[in-house]
Amino acid sequence: MAREDLRGIVRYIGKDNPTRAKSFGKDPRDKTRPLARHPELGRPGRLPGMRELVAHSNYIVFCRVLAEGRTVQILRVKHAARQMP
């Protein structure tokens, strides 16, 4: 779902600013890369077991750390003003 979220956001931004849309798509990816080494980055989520990472001033990445292997699962990317998962 997170990939679909990000694609939708990029399409939305691209309607008004195609150049910014291309560069914006990299912002959340760049912000989430450190999760591979530091899975506890961000803040505790509003739901148990979830974490929230601000990927851009208006966008939040929702993830959870899976116990096996400390794998981080990226669940959603949402605009801060939208209803949270």
Residue pairs with C-beta under 8 A, 6 or more apart in sequence:
1 75
1 76
2 61
2 62
2 74
2 75
2 76
2 77
5 76
5 77
5 78
6 25
6 28
6 77
9 24
9 59
9 77
9 79
10 21
10 22
10 24
10 25
11 21
13 20
13 21
13 24
14 21
14 22
24 56
27 55
27 56
27 59
28 55
28 56
28 59
28 61
28 77
31 53
31 54
31 55
31 56
31 61
32 53
32 55
32 61
32 63
32 72
32 74
34 41
35 41
35 42
35 53
35 63
35 72
35 74
36 72
39 65
39 70
39 71
39 72
40 51
40 65
41 51
41 53
42 51
42 52
42 53
42 54
42 61
42 63
43 51
43 52
43 53
44 50
44 51
44 52
45 51
45 52
45 62
45 64
46 52
46 84
47 85
49 64
50 62
50 63
50 64
50 75
50 85
51 62
51 63
51 64
51 65
52 60
52 61
52 62
52 63
53 60
53 61
53 63
54 60
54 61
55 61
55 77
58 79
58 80
58 81
59 77
59 78
59 79
59 80
60 77
60 78
60 80
60 84
61 74
61 76
61 77
62 74
62 75
62 76
62 77
62 78
62 84
62 85
63 72
63 73
63 74
63 75
64 72
64 73
64 75
65 71
65 72
65 73
66 72
66 73
75 85
76 85
78 84
78 85
